[in-house]
């Protein structure tokens, strides 16, 4: 079972724009879902000749094309769809595999393949036992479309998480049918973790057949893995450090009339974001990733929201980001977007906010007291560095979350940052300060229990100690954000913006 051969295709996942179409032996292949799934009982019998979409025809030559594309393997993707109970939660869920058998029929004869692997394993006790043994596992998260399809309609809203590999040492061109049988391990949950995490309790898990490009993408993305207990893997593994924490977010808000003070209600755009560093075995930063949500918008102007993280000169790598409509697991058209890293990273994570974030045509979302709360778009990103760097060489959190205002051509940064866009009015006019004449900022970062002022309400009225905080140069009233005048704020609980 442990003869998993890792296929590494450097850089492919950052160029991913949907399920790939590959031609092998004159057969064009693209990843697709099966009609059968793994049931809530933890058992699944997947007919490989029964795709979810009736128009797709599966044949021996098609399976052989997939086998050749994956260097002598058939690789399946599994949507880990577990209940958020015990130690599992939306951001990390798992199951363990007790057995997996692929049976291929050639007319009246059949061949069984039992040599399988997944990228992760764990030490687990089966129900009724206390002795642990090593089992392959499947880890993922809920509610995220991993791969945005181009033309494969049956993949829409799927959320394939991890891969299941079978070594196939024979030609499948003449196969007449094939069945994948999977049984999940019933763990001894009385022992707590890791058994409580890797139990199966929900289902139904969807299964897909994957091209090599999709396999590479998922095996490098590793959804949910860093939060799962007792993960054993042959792949590069990282210790993750979160900013501000694994469960919390920064809230950044802006006044977009910069350099004019405007109504100073700090709700022109409100964004929640989180960043994490993947540290290698030597404690150096190898991967940077993050996610976030649009929380409120109270502006007539159109904005871009960007996140800049300063890295040493000469840093190289690849970056990829996606943007999703509210409560949708299919990314906007044109995403994921990829780019090369050369020095510091400056990620354009939300472009033209006005075109994607409105409330029945109003440019004001979650800002008036009479408005019903509305969920906003979400984004995520990952940066993979060619060479890991010391944590001390990366700029400190909360980094440089900044606004570009299309209508005025100004950037709006935190007070200790400088303009970075060559074409902005800040750069063209050498305007580098992000305080007004009285020393008040145009952008602030607060913890995720902060709530924005209502539209038109000055920050000083919504948070009376904020003025002392600014006038003291941040030396007093450091908890200003926790003391609102509740009648002057718009309460937006995490259950609204963090979907």
N, C-alpha and C positions, 0 to 999 in steps of 0.2 A: 504493500500500500504506500510505502514511502519513497517510491521511485518517481516522485514528481519532478518533471523537467521544466525548469523555469524558462519561459521564453521572454526575452527582454528586447524590445524594439524601441531604442532610445528616441525620445522626442515625439513619438506618434500621438500620444494622448493629448499633447498640447495643440496638435493640429486638427483634433477631432471636431467634425461638424455634423455628426449624425452617424447612423449605422452605415458602415462602409459596404460597398459593392465590389467584390473581387472576382476576377475571372480565373478559374483554375481548370485546366484540361478542357477548355472550351465550354465550361459551365459557369455561369455567373451566379455568385452566391451573396446572400445578405442575411444577417442575423434575423431569426424569427422565433415567435412564441409557439408553444404547443397548446392544443386544446385541453389536454389533461394537465392536472396539477398534483402537488403533494397535499393530501387532505389533512384536515385538522387532527386526524388520528395518528399523524406522523408517518403515514405510508402513502406512497405514490407509485402508480404504474403508468408510465408515460409512453404512449404510442408515438414513435418518431415519424410515422407516416400519417399522422393526424395533426396537421398544423391548425393553429387557431383561426387562420384566414382560409376559407374554402378555396379561394382562387389559387393558392400556392400548392404546387404539386411536389411531393417528396419522392425521391427515387434513389436507387443504388448509386447512379452516377453523381447525384447531388451530395449524398453522404460522403462519397469518395473525394469530391471536391473540397468539402469541409475538412476531411482528414488530411489531405495534402496541404491545405492552407495552414493548418495547425501543426505541421511537421510530424505527422503520424499520430495525431490525437483527434478525438472528438471532444469538444469542450462545451459544457453546458453552463448557462447562467441561471442562478436561482434568486428569486425575490424573497428575502427573509422577511416574513410578515408575521411577527410574533406579538403577543399581547404585552403591553407595558406593565408587567407585574414583577414582583420580586426585585431583583437587581437590574432587570431589563428596563429600558426606557426608550423614548422615540429616537434618541441619538445613538443608541447602541443596543443591538439585539442579536441573539445567536441561537443556533441549534447545533447538535452534534449528529454525525452520521454513524449509525450502527452497521449498515450494509448498503452497498450500491452495486448493482449488477446490470451490465448492458448485454442483452441477448440479440444477436443478429441472425436472421433466418435467410438461408439460401435455398429456396424451395422447401424440400422436406428435411433438410439438415439445418442445424443451428450451431452457433459458436457463442460461448459466454465469455465476456471480458470482465474480470473482477479487479484488475489492477487500476485503482483510481486514486486521486489525490485532490486536495484543495490547498489554497495558499496558507491555511491556518490549521493548527491542531491544539488540543488541550488535554490535560490529565483529568479524567473524570471517572466517577463511580456509577455503575449502573444501578437502577432501582433494586433494593434488597441487598446490595453489597456495600462494603466500605473500602474495598481495595480499588485503587485507581489504576486505570490503563490509559494509553494514549489513543485518542480518536480524532479523526478529521472533523473540522467544524466549518460552519457557514456563518459569517458575521455580516451585519448590515445595519441600515437605519430605515426608519419609516418615512413615507411621504416625500420622497425625492425621486424625480425622474433622472436616472443616472445617465442615460444616453438619449439624446433628442433625435428622433427619427426624421429622415428626409422623405422617404416614399413608402416606408413600411408602416401602413396604418395600424396594423395589429400591435405594434410596439408602443403606440401612443399611450401615455400615462402608466406605462410599465415602470417598475423601479428595481431592475435587476441589480443585485448587490455583489455577489461573489461567484466564483467559478468552480466548476467540478470537472476534473480532467480524467479522461480514460485513454490509456495507451492502446492503440489499435495497430497490430503488426501484420495486417493483411489487407488486400484490396477489397473495397466494399462495393465496387461497381455493379456486381451481379446480385446484391442483396435484395430480397423481395419484401422484407419487413424488418423492423427492429423495435425493441421495447427496453426502456430504462426503468428499473425497479429500485426505489430508494426507500429505506426505512430509517427514521430518526431514532436516536438513542433515548430511551426512557431513563432519565438520570435520577439519582438519589437526592432529591431536593432537600431532604432533612439535614444534609450536611452543609447547607448554605452554598456560598460560592466556592468554586465555579459551577457546581452542579445546578444551582438555582438559576443561573444565567443561561445555561445551555439546554434547559428543558424546552420542550415544545408545548405550546399552549393555545395556539390560535390557528395558523394556516388561513387560507389555503396559499401555499407557496407556488408561484408561477415558475415555469421552467422554459428556457430558450436555448436554441442552438446558436453558437457564436462564431463569428469570424475571428481571425487572429488579431486584427486591429482592436476589436471590441474586448477581447481577452486581455490584451496589453493595457488598455485603458482602465478596466476594472481592477486588474491586479496591481496597478500603480496607484489608483485612487484610494483603495483600502477603506471604504466607508465603514464607520463605526468601530474600527479595529483598535484605535488608541484608547478607547474607554472600556473595552471588554476585559474581563479578568483572565489571567493565566493563559495568555496567547503564546503559542509556540509557532515559529515560522522560519522558513528557509530564506525568505526575502529580507532585504534590509529593513530593520525595525527601528523605530524612533521612540524616544521618550518625549511626550508632548508637554509644552509649557503654554498656558493660556493667559491671554490678556483681555479683560481684567481677571477672569477665571473661567473654568470650564462651563459654568452655569450662568454666568453674568455677562452683560454687555456694557460698552460705553454708549452714552447718548450724547450726540453732538448736535448743536442747533445754531442757527445763523440769522443774522440781519443782512438781507441782500441789497439794501440801499447804500452800502458802503461806496464811497467814504462818508456819505451822509448818515446821520444817526437813525432817521426814520422814526417809526412808532415804537421801536425797541421792545417788541413783544417776543422776539426770539422764537418764532415758529414759522419763519419763511420756508425753512426746510429742517426737519428733525429726522435724524438717522440713528438707528441702533446698529452697532457693529462689534465684532469680536475677532481677534487675531490669535493664531497659535503658531509656535515654532516647533518643528520636528528636530530633535537633537539626536545625533548619531551616538555611537558607543563611546566616543571621545568627548561628548558633551558639546559638540559644535553644531551650528544651525545648518541643516541640509535642506529643509523644506519649510516654507512659510505659507500658511493658508488662513482663510477667514471666511466669514459670512456676515450678513446683516439684512436689515429690513428698513423700508421707508415707514416712518411712524406718523408723521403729520406734515402738512404743507399748507402755508397760509400766505401765498404770494401770487402776484400777477406775472412776475418775471419767470423766465425759463432758466433752468439750471442744469449743470452737470455736477455729479458728485464723484470726487476722486479721493484716492488714498495713496499717499506717498510714504514709502518706508526707506529711509536712508541706509545704503549699504556701502562698503568700501569701493573705491574706484577699482575697476578691473573685475568686479563680480559679474559672472555670466550665468545664464540659465534660461529657462523657459517659463512663461506665465500663461495661465488660462483662466478665464472667468465666464460665468453664466449669469443671466438675469431672467427671473420668472415672474409672470403676472401673479396677482394675489390668489392664493390657494390653488395654484396650478403647478403641476409637476412637469410640464412641458415648457422648455425655455422659449423666450421670444425668438422670432426668426433672426438668423444671423449669429446666434450663440450656440456653443461656446465661442469666445474670441480668444485668439492666441497671439503671443508676442514674444520677442526675444528680450532677455534681460542683459543690460550692459551698464553696470554701476547701480545706482539707486533705482528702485522700482517706483513707477508712478502709474497706478492702475485707474483707468476710466471705468468705474464700476456701474454707474447709472448715468446714461446719456439722455439729454432732453427730457427731464423729469416731467415737464408740463404735458408731454404727449402720452404719458403712461400712468399718471397719478392724478386723478380728478374725482369729484363727487357729483355725479349727474351733471356734468358739464361745468361745475364750479371749480375754480382753481384752489379753493379752500377745502382742505380735507382734515377732519379731526381738529378743528380750531375754534369753531363757534359752539356756544353752549347748547344750542338747539340741534346741532348736527348729530345724527347717529354715528356711532363709531364704525370705521371702515378699515379693513385690512389693506395693506399696501404691498407692492412688489418686494421680492427678496433677491439677494445676490449671493454668490459665493466665488471664491477664487483659490488658486493654488499656484505657488511659485516653487519650482524645483531648481536648486542651484547646481551648477556643474561641479563646484568645489565648496565643501562646507566651510563656514566662517565662524569665528569666535562670537559668542553672544554679545560680548562687549563692543563688537564692531557694527552691531545693528543699532539704529537709533532707538531711543527709549520710547515705550508706550506713553501716551496713546497715539504716538506717531504723528502723521500730518494729514488729518482728514480735512479736505478743503472743498470749497464751492467755487465753481466757475459760473458767472452770471452772463448769459448770452446777450441780454438786452443792454448791459453796460460795459461788457468786455472787461470786467474786473474779477480778480480772484479774491476770495475771502478765506483767510487762514486763522489759526489760533495765534495769540499775541506773540509767541516766541518763535514764529516761523517766518520765512521769507517767500516772496513770489517765485514761481518756478517756470511759468509758461512764457515763452519768448514773445508771443503775440498779444498778451494781455496788456491792458492799460497800465497796470501796476508796473510792469517791466518797461513799457514804452515811456512812462513818465517818471520812472525811478521812485515810485511810491511804495515804500516797504513797510510802513507801520500799519498794524492792524488794531490800533486803539484810536479813539477819538481824542479831541483836545483835552477832555477831562479825564482821560485815561481809561475809558470804558471800552471793553472788547466788542468785536463784531461776531465772534464765534466762541462758544464755550463747550466744554466737555463735562458731563456729570455722570453719576452712577445711574443704573437703569431703574431706580425708583423715582427718578425725577420726572415731573410732569410739565409740559409746556404751558405758558400763559395762554389765556384766551386771546382771540384775535383782537388786536388794538390795545391790549393791556400791557403797560410798561413792566419790564422785569422787576423793577423796584417795588411795584404794587403787588405783583404776584409772589415775590420772595423778598420781604422787607429787609432781611439781613444781607442781601446781595450787595447793597450799596456799601456797607461797611467792609465787606469782603474785598471789594475792588479798591476802595479808598485806602485800605491798609496794605495794599499790594499783596493780597492773599495771605496775610499773616494772622488775621482774626476772622471769626465767623466762618471757619472752614467748612462747617456743616450747613451752610446757607440753603443748600438744595433740599434739605430735609424739613424745612420750616416754611411751608407755603401758606399764603392766604387762600384757603381752599375755594373760596367763592370766585377767585380770579384765575384758576387754572382749569385745564381740560384734562380730566383723568382718563388715561389710556392704558389699561392694564396689559401686562405681557401676553395674556391670552388673546388679545386682539392683534398686536403687532408681531408676536413671535409664533407664527403658525407652522 
